[in-house]
Amino acid sequence: MRSPAKTLEAYRAKRDFTVTREPSGEEASRRAAKPDLSFVVQKHAARRLHYDFRLELDGVLKSWAVAKGPSLVPGEKRLAVHVEDHPLDYGGFEGMIPQGQYGAGSVILWDRGIWRPEGDPHKGYAKGHLNFTLEGEKLKGGWHLVRMAQRKGERGDNWLLIKATDDFAREAKDPDILEEMPLSVLSGKPVEAIAKDSLSRTWTSGKSAAPPAASAEELTPRQRARAPLPQGDAEPAPKSAKRNVAAKPFTFIAPKAARKAKMPGFIEPCLATASSAPPSGAGWAHEIKFDGYRLQPALDAGETIIRTRRGLDWTQRFPSIANAIAALPVESAIFDGEAVVEDKGGIADFAVLQDALKEGRQEAIVFYAFDLLYLNGFDLRPAPLTERKAVLEQVIATAPQAGPLRYSAHFAANGETLLKHVCALRAEGIVSKQIERPYRSGRDGDWLKAKCANRQEFVVIGYTLSTATPKAIGSLVLGYYDEGKLNHAGRAGTGYNQQMAKDLFGELEKIKRDKPPVDGPLTAEARRDVRWSEPKLVAEIEFRGWTTANMLRQASFKGLRDDKAPTEIVREVAVSPPAGGWQMSRSKAVAAQKTSVKLTHPDRVLWPQAGFTKQSLADYYDLAWPLIGPQIIGRPLALVRCPTGIDHDCFFQKHQWEGADEHIVLTEDPHDDKSLVSIADFDGLMALVQASVLEIHPWGAKIDNLEAPDRLIFDLDPGDKITWGDLVAAALEVRERLREDGLESFVKTSGGKGLHVVAPIAPGSNWDDAKAYCRAVAEAMAAAKPSQLTATMAKRERIGRIFIDYLRNARGATAIAAYSTRARPEAGVSMPLDWDELNSITRADYFTLANVDRRLQTLHAEPWQGINKIKQVLPAKKSAAIRATR
């Protein structure tokens, strides 16, 4: 660790402290140590307005210049240029920096507080990935600072400042905190007032101001390439895709390999080749793969035209993007990028994009530019990727931050690390690009794509009718082309809600035909109940894999693609990455389970809002069986059944019922005249699916030892206004109290609102002892924090508190099973977690049928591995003593 005196040398060398009132930092080394680390954000109206983000570390303020300021929208990446360390005293500075001095302009203290790093901040800072929590007057919650890959010839140190998804995050449609709270937390004034007040304050020492900074034309080529870009006067967004070309022009130094050329027409895009894993090592840049529409906006003489990857004119479909491109201060340009709609976590969702287009919600659509092919008379395609992106970033920086244009950054993290993170965030995957290659049309291996799940487009060649909904499809029949011949690929029977199923029926009825459009014969099973259609529609499908007969396994519909021609749809075959590439350490693929249970009405929609059917549920449990099986086999079960879906009557089923499948096991209960139900194998689970069981609640004991509990369960149920952080803190406290008594525990989301902490015990205690012990733990926690926690079930006691429900530990009481679905609108799943994963999600219903497949397929280790093998004993004497005092 370098001393503050050393790290502040660069800071002092840039300033004349006889002229500027900025602190010199001479007193920094003599300041008393503080238990908390401070942070400040200063709004700085210099040559260009920006925000200086500073974190205290090692006796100085580590500093970044954030051009557009911090954003509360998770996933919105704000460029943060790392600058010299500043003294701690600078955290209280507000005033004018005189002309002629470094950073001349007005400064206000926009925010201040403390920051709490996750893990060792020195290691995070050195590695280029800081995760931390801010407790400021304006900024709060989790944040990330991530160092970007350095371009060839670049000296700057560029990072990204990103808000984490938590209770302090906002959606893109919410007010911008920079506009909502523009004033100083010190003086209460706007930054503009500082300059007006400067004449009445002694900000200078009487020396004449230096002349203004050199214009872009007066700088050297290297300086111009890195200089802040001219902003011009802010103008309202144009009403059409044309602009006033008198706007201040953009200047740039063309890359050496670029060539002067006339504005070309449509350029066939560079396409990514599917790869079994991302490449590693130098020479590659990794970007997030977007789930949207690939677009090629072209600007010429102030008018924009937007083309699809096939060259179709879609300008009218994306007027907000067209207008934003037209407003850029450039004469001519061709961009390559993707139009998307992002969720609150910053993840693009193709289905939501389609909804936004259908409903005319242009404000929700953003355009991520990831390449620049032509600019102001120069064809940039011959230049290396890094040089094209350097110019692209400068161009996009001239756009208003509230507009739809975004720069698609690449990351210094290796492909393995990035893919792991994006898969955990439910993104589609990553694209890896060779940084020294020119832009080449077609699929030539310069770009590789590694996906988090099997996903590609297929041609729709027919459909089956729904057995539950009139004039609606039950499944789509799919195909793909191979050397000009159309092959049958199977069916997709899940992924659409009732309205989608009706809309698809209407579309396909218009193009129906008598015979299948495929080349070659089809089996009787492939023809069964199919209505054939002309191969004119393209559907995006996510699937589990391929069978030995080359049919799709467990395919799910994601949306129609009208930007791709049916004849270009081929079966994607993943290539191996270049030598030295990383082979992803995924959990082993699980073979499809075999079952003798036949599902009736598999296309019945059980979760109408989320669009999941009975077949969707069966497909999920087919994947999850090795994980959920050990949690429910041989235990009495209480079941939530919804025979016609969650929008209709649902009910608890604790005992046998008429017509129950033979694979439902019945066991006599000595305390009840009705039999208990359980399952013994996968057929039993499929029998529950056939009975439309949407929730599985097991006892904390086995069928063969009903009076001996083998699990303790603490259900943490949050009241109103309880944050995720509060809930996590309570779960961690339960864990620590159990550890004090020698008990290891496990945690999972409930799939609803709460968290469950589960401790396995040897089946040697009785129900009274188990309940008494859990009650004692709950009441001790509530007594220690009465304003935050309660062990009382009464609703009036739970307002604004977390109810520690210990009542799950009585005979006959149950709790939702790990990996079970929930009968709730979003189709939540109760998901086991590693303890250190609690801060990586933001709510208890984070995992749903929509994202759980990716979670399970990318697990490196089962979080509850070994839970059934741990032999630990309930502190029975302690429990008995507690009972004896009551």
Helices and strands as residue ranges (DSSP letters): H 4-7, H 9-13, G 28-30, E 37-45, E 49-57, E 60-66, E 78-87, G 88-92, E 95-97, E 105-117, H 121-127, E 129-136, E 140-147, E 158-163, H 177-180, H 191-197, G 198-200, G 216-218, H 221-226, E 259-260, E 273-274, E 284-288, E 293-300, E 303-308, G 315-317, H 319-326, E 332-340, H 350-359, G 362-364, E 366-375, E 378-379, H 385-397, E 405-407, H 415-424, E 429-434, E 447-451, E 454-465, E 473-482, E 485-494, H 498-509, E 512-513, H 524-527, E 531-543, E 545-546, E 552-553, E 555-560, G 566-568, E 605-607, E 612-613, H 614-632, E 637-641, E 651-653, E 665-667, E 676-678, H 682-690, E 693-698, G 703-705, E 711-718, H 724-740, E 746-749, E 755-760, H 767-784, E 789-790, H 795-798, E 802-805, G 807-809, E 832-833, G 835-840, H 852-857, H 876-884
